[in-house]
Amino acid sequence: MCGIVGLFLKDSSLEPQLGELMAGMLEVMTGRGPDSAGFAVYGSGTPGFVKLTLRGSDLEGLADTLGVSGTQRDTHLVLSVPEAEEERVRGWLAANRPDLVVTGAGSRIELYKEVGLPADVSARFGLPGMSGTHGVGHTRMATESAVTTNGAHPFSTANDQCLVHNGSLSNHRSLRRMLEPEGINIATDNDSEVAAGYLSWKIQNGATLAEALEASLDDLDGFFTFVVGTEDGFAVLRDPISCKPAVMAETDQYVAFCSEYRGLAHLPGIEDARVWEPEPAHVYAWEHK
């Protein structure tokens, strides 16, 4: 099952409502994924600084210990680190707090995920109160693995890039063996993280996001629907068979994606939106210029 959502705002006046709108979409997708949920929001950034989203316990006082600023939301801590200090901070964390997981990094991305009902996860991290230009989210039903936070989406394998996925890849093990010697770190056994790593690898080697997604049609075996977030926008791709449900809506104010239309029904102006089912093997992408 699993449910995936994405919301890209064209109208800046809606940015204070991004989290509230995404939270509604995720809650409606509970029936497709009740065991865990996660989301990535692209909010404001500070020039010369990188955000590191950490997940774990005993986070109180960690930012002060590192000499940086931080905002804690439940089991996650977002550090604001000067770019020149990122290597030092990461090195200290690896040596002194190997129990912590860096879920996301970049100039604008904050990435949160946990076990629990989507509405509860959204509330724990304060998603309804978050603002931003765009975001992606996922509700998981762990049909082939244990219910763990490590298995929850989104997955991020490069700065300001993340992926949510509905489907299953049959060749993720061979892809992982190819990607890891190339410097792509895959931390979990989830095939979706391998897909994220594949796209990161293609982009690092000169491909645009659209070109990386198009290449995945030949290199990834299985069935999949991807929604990918980047610093400036997001993209959608379904495999050539497209057996997983998907629907999109576009107005002058936003572009939205959801596994089912009912997840879009509360969006403003949806009654006048252009609504369609994404075509198989076709890349859809939007970007803030």
C-alpha positions as CSV (number, residue, x, y, z in Angstrom):
1,M,0.0,0.0,0.0
2,C,1.7,3.2,1.3
3,G,0.6,6.7,0.5
4,I,2.7,9.5,-0.9
5,V,2.0,13.2,-1.1
6,G,3.7,16.3,-2.6
7,L,2.8,20.0,-2.6
8,F,4.6,22.7,-4.6
9,L,3.4,26.2,-4.0
10,K,3.5,28.8,-6.9
11,D,1.8,31.5,-4.8
12,S,4.0,32.7,-2.0
13,S,0.9,33.9,0.0
14,L,0.2,30.2,0.7
15,E,3.6,29.5,2.2
16,P,2.5,29.9,5.8
17,Q,-0.1,27.2,5.2
18,L,2.2,24.6,3.6
19,G,2.5,22.5,6.7
20,E,-1.2,22.6,7.5
21,L,-2.2,21.6,4.0
22,M,0.4,18.8,4.0
23,A,-0.7,17.5,7.4
24,G,-4.3,17.2,6.0
25,M,-3.0,15.2,3.0
26,L,-1.0,12.8,5.2
27,E,-3.8,12.2,7.6
28,V,-6.2,11.2,4.7
29,M,-3.5,8.7,3.6
30,T,-3.7,6.9,6.9
31,G,-5.6,4.0,5.4
32,R,-2.7,3.4,3.0
33,G,0.0,3.6,5.6
34,P,-0.9,3.6,9.3
35,D,2.3,2.3,10.9
36,S,4.7,5.2,10.3
37,A,5.0,8.5,8.5
38,G,7.4,11.2,7.5
39,F,7.8,14.4,5.6
40,A,10.3,16.9,4.3
41,V,9.6,20.6,4.2
42,Y,11.6,23.2,2.3
43,G,11.5,26.3,4.4
44,S,13.7,29.3,4.8
45,G,17.5,29.0,4.8
46,T,20.4,31.2,5.9
47,P,23.1,31.9,3.3
48,G,26.4,30.3,4.4
49,F,24.7,27.8,6.7
50,V,23.6,24.2,6.3
51,K,20.7,22.5,8.2
52,L,21.4,19.1,9.7
53,T,18.3,17.2,10.9
54,L,19.3,14.6,13.6
55,R,17.1,11.8,15.0
56,G,17.7,10.1,18.3
57,S,17.5,10.6,22.1
58,D,19.3,12.7,24.6
59,L,19.2,15.8,22.3
60,E,19.0,18.4,25.1
61,G,22.0,20.6,25.1
62,L,23.6,19.0,22.1
63,A,23.6,22.2,20.0
64,D,25.3,24.1,22.8
65,T,27.9,21.4,23.1
66,L,28.6,21.8,19.4
67,G,28.6,25.6,19.5
68,V,25.8,26.0,17.0
69,S,22.1,26.9,17.1
70,G,19.5,24.2,17.1
71,T,15.7,23.6,17.2
72,Q,14.4,20.5,18.8
73,R,11.1,18.9,17.7
74,D,10.4,15.8,19.7
75,T,12.9,13.1,18.7
76,H,14.6,15.3,16.0
77,L,17.0,18.2,16.3
78,V,17.7,20.6,13.5
79,L,21.2,22.2,13.7
80,S,22.1,25.4,11.9
81,V,25.7,24.9,11.1
82,P,28.1,27.3,9.2
83,E,29.2,25.6,6.0
84,A,32.8,25.9,7.1
85,E,32.0,24.0,10.3
86,E,29.9,21.1,8.8
87,E,32.9,18.7,8.6
88,R,33.8,19.4,12.2
89,V,30.3,18.9,13.4
90,R,29.8,15.7,11.5
91,G,33.1,14.4,12.7
92,W,32.2,15.1,16.3
93,L,28.9,13.4,16.0
94,A,30.4,10.3,14.4
95,A,33.0,10.0,17.1
96,N,30.8,11.0,20.1
97,R,27.2,10.3,19.2
98,P,27.2,7.4,16.7
99,D,23.6,6.6,17.9
100,L,22.2,9.7,16.2
101,V,21.0,9.5,12.6
102,V,21.3,12.4,10.1
103,T,18.0,12.2,8.3
104,G,18.5,15.2,6.1
105,A,21.0,17.9,5.2
106,G,20.9,21.0,3.1
107,S,20.4,24.7,3.0
108,R,16.6,24.5,3.2
109,I,15.4,20.9,3.9
110,E,14.1,19.7,7.3
111,L,13.2,16.0,7.4
112,Y,11.2,14.2,10.1
113,K,9.9,10.7,10.4
114,E,8.7,8.3,13.1
115,V,6.6,5.3,13.9
116,G,2.9,6.0,14.5
117,L,-0.3,7.2,12.9
118,P,0.3,10.0,10.3
119,A,-1.8,12.5,12.3
120,D,0.2,11.7,15.5
121,V,3.6,12.0,13.7
122,S,2.5,15.4,12.1
123,A,1.4,16.7,15.5
124,R,4.6,15.5,17.3
125,F,6.8,17.5,15.0
126,G,4.5,20.5,14.5
127,L,3.9,20.0,10.8
128,P,0.7,22.1,10.8
129,G,2.6,25.1,11.9
130,M,5.4,24.9,9.4
131,S,5.8,27.2,6.5
132,G,7.7,26.7,3.3
133,T,7.7,26.6,-0.5
134,H,7.1,22.9,-1.0
135,G,7.3,19.5,0.6
136,V,6.8,15.8,0.2
137,G,5.4,13.2,2.6
138,H,4.8,9.5,3.0
139,T,2.6,7.1,5.1
140,R,3.9,3.6,5.3
141,M,2.4,0.1,5.5
142,A,5.3,-2.2,6.2
143,T,4.1,-5.3,4.2
144,E,7.6,-6.7,3.7
145,S,9.6,-5.6,6.7
146,A,9.4,-4.6,10.3
147,V,7.7,-1.4,11.5
148,T,10.7,0.8,12.3
149,T,11.6,4.4,12.0
150,N,14.6,3.5,9.8
151,G,12.1,2.0,7.3
152,A,10.0,5.2,7.2
153,H,10.2,7.7,4.3
154,P,11.4,10.2,3.1
155,F,15.0,9.2,2.3
156,S,17.7,11.7,1.7
157,T,21.1,10.8,0.1
158,A,22.3,14.2,-1.0
159,N,21.9,17.8,0.2
160,D,18.4,19.2,-0.2
161,Q,17.3,16.1,-2.1
162,C,14.8,13.5,-0.8
163,L,12.5,10.8,-2.2
164,V,9.3,9.1,-1.3
165,H,8.3,5.9,-3.0
166,N,5.3,3.7,-3.4
167,G,6.1,0.3,-4.9
168,S,8.9,-2.3,-4.8
169,L,12.3,-2.6,-6.6
170,S,13.6,-6.1,-7.5
171,N,17.2,-5.2,-8.2
172,H,17.9,-2.9,-5.2
173,R,20.6,-5.2,-3.9
174,S,22.7,-5.2,-7.1
175,L,22.2,-1.4,-7.3
176,R,23.4,-1.0,-3.7
177,R,26.5,-3.0,-4.5
178,M,27.2,-0.7,-7.4
179,L,26.4,2.6,-5.5
180,E,28.3,2.1,-2.3
181,P,31.8,2.0,-3.9
182,E,30.8,5.2,-5.7
183,G,30.5,7.0,-2.3
184,I,26.7,6.8,-2.0
185,N,25.9,5.9,1.6
186,I,22.9,3.5,2.0
187,A,22.1,3.3,5.8
188,T,19.0,1.0,5.8
189,D,17.7,-2.1,4.0
190,N,14.8,-0.1,2.4
191,D,14.8,-0.3,-1.4
192,S,13.5,3.3,-1.5
193,E,16.8,4.6,0.0
194,V,18.6,2.8,-2.8
195,A,16.4,4.6,-5.4
196,A,17.2,7.9,-3.7
197,G,20.9,7.0,-3.8
198,Y,20.7,6.1,-7.5
199,L,19.2,9.5,-8.3
200,S,21.9,11.3,-6.2
201,W,24.6,9.3,-8.0
202,K,23.3,10.2,-11.4
203,I,23.0,13.9,-10.5
204,Q,26.5,13.9,-9.0
205,N,27.7,12.6,-12.3
206,G,26.2,15.5,-14.3
207,A,22.6,14.5,-15.0
208,T,19.7,16.8,-14.3
209,L,17.0,15.5,-12.1
210,A,14.8,14.9,-15.1
211,E,17.6,13.0,-16.9
212,A,18.3,10.9,-13.7
213,L,14.6,10.0,-13.5
214,E,14.5,9.1,-17.2
215,A,17.5,6.9,-16.8
216,S,15.9,5.1,-13.8
217,L,13.3,3.7,-16.2
218,D,16.0,1.5,-17.7
219,D,18.1,0.9,-14.6
220,L,15.5,0.2,-12.0
221,D,13.5,-3.1,-12.1
222,G,10.1,-3.3,-10.4
223,F,7.1,-1.0,-10.0
224,F,7.4,2.4,-8.5
225,T,5.9,5.9,-8.2
226,F,8.5,8.5,-7.1
227,V,8.0,12.0,-5.7
228,V,11.4,13.7,-5.4
229,G,12.0,17.0,-3.6
230,T,14.9,19.3,-4.4
231,E,16.0,22.7,-3.1
232,D,14.0,24.5,-5.7
233,G,11.2,22.1,-6.7
234,F,9.9,18.6,-7.0
235,A,9.3,15.9,-9.6
236,V,7.1,12.9,-10.2
237,L,7.7,9.7,-12.1
238,R,5.7,6.5,-12.5
239,D,7.1,3.3,-14.0
240,P,6.0,2.1,-17.4
241,I,3.2,-0.1,-16.0
242,S,2.0,2.3,-13.3
243,C,0.0,-0.1,-11.2
244,K,0.2,2.1,-8.2
245,P,-2.5,4.8,-7.9
246,A,-1.6,8.5,-8.4
247,V,-3.4,11.7,-9.1
248,M,-2.2,15.3,-9.6
249,A,-3.9,18.7,-9.5
250,E,-2.6,22.1,-10.6
251,T,-4.0,25.6,-10.2
252,D,-2.4,29.0,-10.4
253,Q,-1.4,28.7,-6.8
254,Y,0.1,25.2,-6.5
255,V,0.8,21.7,-7.9
256,A,-0.2,18.8,-5.7
257,F,0.3,15.0,-5.9
258,C,-1.4,12.3,-3.9
259,S,-1.9,8.6,-4.1
260,E,-5.7,9.2,-4.1
261,Y,-7.9,12.2,-4.9
262,R,-9.4,12.3,-1.5
263,G,-6.1,13.5,-0.2
264,L,-6.4,16.6,-2.4
265,A,-10.1,17.4,-1.7
266,H,-9.4,19.9,1.1
267,L,-6.9,22.0,-0.9
268,P,-8.0,25.6,-1.7
269,G,-9.5,26.0,-5.2
270,I,-9.4,22.3,-5.9
271,E,-12.8,22.5,-7.5
272,D,-11.3,24.6,-10.3
273,A,-8.0,22.7,-10.6
274,R,-6.8,20.7,-13.6
275,V,-6.8,17.2,-12.2
276,W,-5.2,14.3,-14.0
277,E,-3.5,10.9,-13.6
278,P,0.2,11.1,-14.3
279,E,1.1,9.2,-17.5
280,P,3.4,6.1,-17.3
281,A,7.1,6.7,-17.8
282,H,6.7,10.5,-18.0
283,V,8.7,12.9,-15.9
284,Y,6.7,15.8,-14.4
285,A,8.8,18.5,-12.8
286,W,8.3,22.0,-11.4
287,E,10.9,24.4,-10.1
288,H,11.1,27.8,-8.5
289,K,13.2,30.0,-10.7
